[in-house]
């Protein structure tokens, strides 16, 4: 189950740190969108990451990771969905989900379809917007999402076939609510590489990812599963977490290889001391063991 929590502070960084990339708010496709970029480097088109926030989160809820992606050369866009409760979002933390997270069996392709439509509309708007269309490398687009945002990007990756977005190269699913896909056995229809990240204290979501015939096992494409020791459900947000550095490292290693097309680095084949479980089955090889291979 995904816990509801007051997320007012998620829209701001809780730990003072120097800005790693520029951040600005824009309106695109009728959506409030936060954009991160590093314009100090080359001006050629940049690979694109679209980030989907968690239930009652907001576009800026995972600023540390968005800044890191932008500093690594990505152009990052994060919309506020209708359930956003921080960062200027119109919802409140008391709002109920469309359907209970406790009963994934009731979810289908209509559940939170508006979130998938938000991202589809955003990408369409970017392709025609004079501010961004020439700055985006449309052959290098990746999706990332946390919690309900993980559900959203998995759906767009093909777990809900009617949601499938063309030209997406990879999906980064951060403690994703994957129960509906596991229940309906649709993750085998995801045809792009996926990295799942979970935590040993993320008791509401992570077990669905790593259990026998859970999300990782059912995914048929190139896949990775990283479970961080001591990480709870909000380790991927602005709340302080000791595993932030490794979250960034694994996320970048995955996206750089599958979105940018760079050579795989050792981070895709090794477990650090903060990793409790590390599994992968992809072009770089196979590891189905817990901890260090």
GULUMMAR-183251 format. One record per residue (C-alpha): residue in three letters; chain; x, y, z. Coordinates in steps of 0.001 Angstrom, whole numbers, padded with zeros to 6 digits. Example, Ala and Ser with C-alpha at 12.3 -4.5 7.8 and 13.67 -1.06 7.14 Angstrom:
+-------+-------+---------+---------+---------+
| torgu | marlo |      c1 |      c2 |      c3 |
+-------+-------+---------+---------+---------+
|   ala |     A |  012300 | -004500 |  007800 |
|   ser |     A |  013670 | -001060 |  007140 |
+-------+-------+---------+---------+---------+
***
This chain:
+-------+-------+---------+---------+---------+
| torgu | marlo |      c1 |      c2 |      c3 |
+-------+-------+---------+---------+---------+
|   unk |     A |  000000 |  000000 |  000000 |
|   unk |     A |  001184 |  003526 | -000763 |
|   unk |     A |  000973 |  005676 |  002337 |
|   unk |     A | -000529 |  009139 |  002173 |
|   unk |     A |  001551 |  011762 |  003957 |
|   unk |     A |  001689 |  015526 |  004200 |
|   unk |     A |  003932 |  016432 |  001280 |
|   unk |     A |  004182 |  020184 |  001648 |
|   unk |     A |  007935 |  019930 |  002164 |
|   unk |     A |  008431 |  017680 | -000847 |
|   unk |     A |  008327 |  020690 | -003128 |
|   unk |     A |  011430 |  022174 | -001501 |
|   unk |     A |  014895 |  020837 | -000821 |
|   unk |     A |  015283 |  019947 |  002862 |
|   unk |     A |  019064 |  019895 |  002770 |
|   unk |     A |  020948 |  022966 |  001599 |
|   unk |     A |  023075 |  022209 | -001436 |
|   unk |     A |  024449 |  024156 | -004374 |
|   unk |     A |  022255 |  024188 | -007462 |
|   unk |     A |  023561 |  021660 | -009952 |
|   unk |     A |  021353 |  022743 | -012847 |
|   unk |     A |  018937 |  025496 | -013765 |
|   unk |     A |  015309 |  025003 | -012786 |
|   unk |     A |  012296 |  026882 | -014058 |
|   unk |     A |  008529 |  026530 | -014139 |
|   unk |     A |  006654 |  026737 | -017438 |
|   unk |     A |  003182 |  025962 | -018729 |
|   unk |     A |  002912 |  023335 | -021448 |
|   unk |     A | -000231 |  021622 | -022725 |
|   unk |     A | -002152 |  023317 | -019925 |
|   unk |     A |  000132 |  021686 | -017344 |
|   unk |     A |  002389 |  023257 | -014753 |
|   unk |     A |  005781 |  021786 | -015663 |
|   unk |     A |  009175 |  022107 | -013990 |
|   unk |     A |  012171 |  021997 | -016326 |
|   unk |     A |  015769 |  021225 | -015382 |
|   unk |     A |  018708 |  021715 | -017731 |
|   unk |     A |  022421 |  022414 | -017740 |
|   unk |     A |  022876 |  025083 | -020367 |
|   unk |     A |  026543 |  025624 | -019622 |
|   unk |     A |  027520 |  022700 | -021838 |
|   unk |     A |  027083 |  022021 | -025537 |
|   unk |     A |  024011 |  023441 | -027227 |
|   unk |     A |  023246 |  020414 | -029391 |
|   unk |     A |  019910 |  018624 | -028753 |
|   unk |     A |  019803 |  016845 | -025401 |
|   unk |     A |  018268 |  013499 | -024467 |
|   unk |     A |  014918 |  013919 | -022714 |
|   unk |     A |  013617 |  012511 | -019435 |
|   unk |     A |  009974 |  012913 | -018430 |
|   unk |     A |  009383 |  012443 | -014687 |
|   unk |     A |  006024 |  011487 | -013139 |
|   unk |     A |  005599 |  012244 | -009432 |
|   unk |     A |  003983 |  010093 | -006755 |
|   unk |     A |  000454 |  010256 | -005363 |
|   unk |     A |  000092 |  013655 | -003638 |
|   unk |     A |  003678 |  014487 | -004599 |
|   unk |     A |  004546 |  017108 | -007191 |
|   unk |     A |  006907 |  017949 | -010033 |
|   unk |     A |  009668 |  019077 | -007656 |
|   unk |     A |  009340 |  016220 | -005140 |
|   unk |     A |  012594 |  014529 | -006296 |
|   unk |     A |  014704 |  017581 | -007025 |
|   unk |     A |  018007 |  015919 | -006069 |
|   unk |     A |  017604 |  013314 | -008808 |
|   unk |     A |  016256 |  015755 | -011413 |
|   unk |     A |  019247 |  018056 | -010834 |
|   unk |     A |  021630 |  015138 | -011196 |
|   unk |     A |  020020 |  014050 | -014463 |
|   unk |     A |  020156 |  017576 | -015855 |
|   unk |     A |  023788 |  017963 | -014795 |
|   unk |     A |  024525 |  014745 | -016680 |
|   unk |     A |  023254 |  016279 | -019902 |
|   unk |     A |  019528 |  015481 | -019910 |
|   unk |     A |  016689 |  017909 | -020473 |
|   unk |     A |  014222 |  016978 | -017717 |
|   unk |     A |  010507 |  017780 | -017647 |
|   unk |     A |  008173 |  017033 | -014720 |
|   unk |     A |  004466 |  017916 | -014858 |
|   unk |     A |  002135 |  018404 | -011924 |
|   unk |     A | -000633 |  015814 | -012278 |
|   unk |     A | -004149 |  016508 | -010978 |
|   unk |     A | -003358 |  014785 | -007653 |
|   unk |     A | -000304 |  016973 | -006942 |
|   unk |     A | -000472 |  018319 | -003379 |
|   unk |     A |  002789 |  020296 | -003204 |
|   unk |     A |  004667 |  022640 | -005509 |
|   unk |     A |  001530 |  024592 | -006366 |
|   unk |     A | -000552 |  021477 | -007044 |
|   unk |     A | -004332 |  021780 | -006880 |
|   unk |     A | -004969 |  018725 | -004685 |
|   unk |     A | -004559 |  018203 | -000944 |
|   unk |     A | -002941 |  015396 |  000999 |
|   unk |     A | -006398 |  014427 |  002318 |
|   unk |     A | -007707 |  013525 | -001144 |
|   unk |     A | -008508 |  009882 | -001807 |
|   unk |     A | -007059 |  007903 | -004729 |
|   unk |     A | -009307 |  006920 | -007637 |
|   unk |     A | -009264 |  003338 | -006362 |
|   unk |     A | -007767 |  001890 | -003209 |
|   unk |     A | -004091 |  000965 | -003396 |
|   unk |     A | -005002 | -001997 | -001186 |
|   unk |     A | -006952 | -003669 | -003983 |
|   unk |     A | -004873 | -003752 | -007148 |
|   unk |     A | -007289 | -006257 | -008686 |
|   unk |     A | -009801 | -003455 | -009309 |
|   unk |     A | -007348 | -001337 | -011317 |
|   unk |     A | -007395 | -001440 | -015107 |
|   unk |     A | -006341 |  000673 | -018100 |
|   unk |     A | -008852 |  003388 | -017166 |
|   unk |     A | -007367 |  003938 | -013688 |
|   unk |     A | -005353 |  007165 | -013596 |
|   unk |     A | -005346 |  007251 | -017371 |
|   unk |     A | -005296 |  011047 | -017063 |
|   unk |     A | -001722 |  010786 | -015789 |
|   unk |     A | -000622 |  008917 | -018884 |
|   unk |     A | -002506 |  011407 | -021039 |
|   unk |     A | -000680 |  014267 | -019275 |
|   unk |     A |  002669 |  012895 | -020403 |
|   unk |     A |  001445 |  012191 | -023916 |
|   unk |     A |  000152 |  015773 | -024204 |
|   unk |     A |  003367 |  017147 | -022739 |
|   unk |     A |  005513 |  015343 | -025301 |
|   unk |     A |  003256 |  016536 | -028134 |
|   unk |     A |  003518 |  020115 | -026852 |
|   unk |     A |  007296 |  019922 | -026585 |
|   unk |     A |  007585 |  018842 | -030204 |
|   unk |     A |  005910 |  022057 | -031341 |
|   unk |     A |  007066 |  024531 | -028685 |
|   unk |     A |  009673 |  026986 | -029994 |
|   unk |     A |  011398 |  027074 | -026601 |
|   unk |     A |  012161 |  023368 | -026558 |
|   unk |     A |  011549 |  021525 | -029826 |
|   unk |     A |  015057 |  022058 | -031201 |
|   unk |     A |  016696 |  021431 | -027815 |
|   unk |     A |  015302 |  017903 | -027495 |
|   unk |     A |  016867 |  014834 | -029056 |
|   unk |     A |  013687 |  012993 | -030010 |
|   unk |     A |  015564 |  009769 | -030672 |
|   unk |     A |  016595 |  009644 | -027001 |
|   unk |     A |  013562 |  009827 | -024706 |
|   unk |     A |  013274 |  008077 | -021349 |
|   unk |     A |  010580 |  007957 | -018666 |
|   unk |     A |  011062 |  008002 | -014892 |
|   unk |     A |  008489 |  007885 | -012129 |
|   unk |     A |  008124 |  007393 | -008388 |
|   unk |     A |  005321 |  005427 | -006697 |
|   unk |     A |  002103 |  006211 | -008609 |
|   unk |     A |  004416 |  007888 | -011100 |
|   unk |     A |  006165 |  004537 | -011464 |
|   unk |     A |  002784 |  002995 | -012248 |
|   unk |     A |  002274 |  005764 | -014811 |
|   unk |     A |  005550 |  005257 | -016680 |
|   unk |     A |  005283 |  001455 | -016616 |
|   unk |     A |  001837 |  001822 | -018182 |
|   unk |     A |  003272 |  004102 | -020866 |
|   unk |     A |  006061 |  001603 | -021444 |
|   unk |     A |  003437 | -000944 | -022461 |
|   unk |     A |  002186 | -002523 | -019238 |
|   unk |     A | -001171 | -001014 | -020220 |
|   unk |     A | -001066 | -001724 | -023973 |
|   unk |     A | -003501 |  001077 | -024869 |
|   unk |     A | -001214 |  003577 | -023101 |
|   unk |     A |  001967 |  002587 | -024937 |
|   unk |     A |  004077 |  005548 | -026051 |
|   unk |     A |  006183 |  005127 | -029184 |
|   unk |     A |  009867 |  006054 | -029244 |
|   unk |     A |  010485 |  005624 | -025506 |
|   unk |     A |  013881 |  004004 | -024983 |
|   unk |     A |  013797 |  003097 | -021275 |
|   unk |     A |  011697 |  003244 | -018088 |
|   unk |     A |  013115 |  004016 | -014630 |
|   unk |     A |  010563 |  002824 | -012042 |
|   unk |     A |  011328 |  004110 | -008532 |
|   unk |     A |  009362 |  002211 | -005870 |
|   unk |     A |  006562 |  001888 | -008441 |
|   unk |     A |  003031 |  000839 | -007610 |
|   unk |     A |  003093 | -002213 | -009881 |
|   unk |     A |  000394 | -004355 | -008260 |
|   unk |     A | -002202 | -003912 | -011036 |
|   unk |     A |  000272 | -005071 | -013687 |
|   unk |     A |  001448 | -008009 | -011592 |
|   unk |     A | -002143 | -009079 | -010972 |
|   unk |     A | -003042 | -008894 | -014675 |
|   unk |     A |  000306 | -010265 | -015933 |
|   unk |     A |  000852 | -007402 | -018388 |
|   unk |     A |  004506 | -006558 | -017690 |
|   unk |     A |  005597 | -009051 | -020317 |
|   unk |     A |  004272 | -006557 | -022860 |
|   unk |     A |  006829 | -003915 | -021866 |
|   unk |     A |  009324 | -003964 | -024734 |
|   unk |     A |  011834 | -001382 | -023463 |
|   unk |     A |  014510 | -001792 | -020764 |
|   unk |     A |  013253 | -001266 | -017207 |
|   unk |     A |  015088 | -000576 | -013966 |
|   unk |     A |  013094 | -001163 | -010786 |
|   unk |     A |  014358 |  000376 | -007544 |
|   unk |     A |  013034 | -000552 | -004109 |
|   unk |     A |  014037 | -000487 | -000441 |
|   unk |     A |  014130 | -002892 |  002489 |
|   unk |     A |  011883 | -000518 |  004494 |
|   unk |     A |  009513 |  000124 |  001595 |
|   unk |     A |  007085 | -002493 |  002870 |
|   unk |     A |  004045 | -001300 |  000941 |
|   unk |     A |  005559 | -001540 | -002551 |
|   unk |     A |  008916 | -003315 | -002752 |
|   unk |     A |  007682 | -006872 | -001979 |
|   unk |     A |  005537 | -006716 | -005125 |
|   unk |     A |  008668 | -006019 | -007146 |
|   unk |     A |  010951 | -008795 | -005923 |
|   unk |     A |  008598 | -011623 | -004911 |
|   unk |     A |  008464 | -014788 | -006995 |
|   unk |     A |  006580 | -013907 | -010198 |
|   unk |     A |  006428 | -010316 | -009080 |
|   unk |     A |  007130 | -007276 | -011263 |
|   unk |     A |  010768 | -008101 | -011981 |
|   unk |     A |  010110 | -011745 | -012806 |
|   unk |     A |  007182 | -010911 | -015093 |
|   unk |     A |  009048 | -008234 | -017055 |
|   unk |     A |  010246 | -009704 | -020318 |
|   unk |     A |  012519 | -006947 | -021617 |
|   unk |     A |  016019 | -006085 | -020431 |
|   unk |     A |  015531 | -005539 | -016722 |
|   unk |     A |  017255 | -004537 | -013495 |
|   unk |     A |  016224 | -004638 | -009862 |
|   unk |     A |  018084 | -002684 | -007178 |
|   unk |     A |  016920 | -002811 | -003553 |
|   unk |     A |  018578 | -000361 | -001171 |
|   unk |     A |  019270 | -001301 |  002430 |
|   unk |     A |  017203 |  000775 |  004864 |
|   unk |     A |  015367 |  002755 |  002167 |
|   unk |     A |  011697 |  003552 |  002755 |
|   unk |     A |  009098 |  004672 |  000247 |
|   unk |     A |  010188 |  008311 |  000316 |
|   unk |     A |  013916 |  007694 | -000206 |
|   unk |     A |  013454 |  008913 | -003803 |
|   unk |     A |  012004 |  012276 | -002728 |
|   unk |     A |  013422 |  015415 | -001168 |
|   unk |     A |  013319 |  013887 |  002301 |
|   unk |     A |  016926 |  013153 |  003359 |
|   unk |     A |  018164 |  009625 |  002694 |
|   unk |     A |  021625 |  008052 |  003087 |
|   unk |     A |  021225 |  006180 | -000216 |
|   unk |     A |  020731 |  009252 | -002399 |
|   unk |     A |  024178 |  008938 | -003944 |
|   unk |     A |  023577 |  005350 | -005000 |
|   unk |     A |  020081 |  006149 | -006287 |
|   unk |     A |  021686 |  008716 | -008575 |
|   unk |     A |  024531 |  006393 | -009605 |
|   unk |     A |  022313 |  003458 | -010594 |
|   unk |     A |  019748 |  005711 | -012270 |
|   unk |     A |  022393 |  007446 | -014377 |
|   unk |     A |  024147 |  004198 | -015289 |
|   unk |     A |  020853 |  002778 | -016541 |
|   unk |     A |  019652 |  005869 | -018414 |
|   unk |     A |  023053 |  006676 | -019899 |
|   unk |     A |  023277 |  003197 | -021387 |
|   unk |     A |  019722 |  002797 | -022645 |
|   unk |     A |  018649 |  006369 | -023418 |
|   unk |     A |  021929 |  008007 | -024435 |
|   unk |     A |  023318 |  004796 | -025924 |
|   unk |     A |  026599 |  004999 | -024011 |
|   unk |     A |  028675 |  001947 | -023143 |
|   unk |     A |  027552 |  000156 | -019992 |
|   unk |     A |  029493 |  001056 | -016858 |
|   unk |     A |  030338 | -001155 | -013885 |
|   unk |     A |  027356 |  000292 | -011971 |
|   unk |     A |  025091 | -001893 | -014111 |
|   unk |     A |  026839 | -005068 | -012975 |
|   unk |     A |  027800 | -004543 | -009339 |
|   unk |     A |  026122 | -004048 | -005988 |
|   unk |     A |  027449 | -001398 | -003617 |
|   unk |     A |  027446 | -001811 |  000158 |
|   unk |     A |  024064 | -000031 |  000361 |
|   unk |     A |  022365 | -002590 | -001907 |
|   unk |     A |  020552 | -005517 | -000306 |
|   unk |     A |  019375 | -007168 | -003539 |
|   unk |     A |  020733 | -006714 | -007053 |
|   unk |     A |  019368 | -008590 | -010050 |
|   unk |     A |  019575 | -008043 | -013774 |
|   unk |     A |  018944 | -009839 | -017041 |
|   unk |     A |  019978 | -007759 | -020027 |
|   unk |     A |  022550 | -007212 | -022746 |
|   unk |     A |  025224 | -006778 | -020048 |
|   unk |     A |  024637 | -010258 | -018637 |
|   unk |     A |  022592 | -011964 | -015947 |
|   unk |     A |  022721 | -011891 | -012150 |
|   unk |     A |  019899 | -013422 | -010155 |
|   unk |     A |  021592 | -013404 | -006748 |
|   unk |     A |  021057 | -011286 | -003665 |
|   unk |     A |  023709 | -008747 | -002785 |
|   unk |     A |  027093 | -008972 | -004443 |
|   unk |     A |  027215 | -011158 | -007569 |
+-------+-------+---------+---------+---------+
***
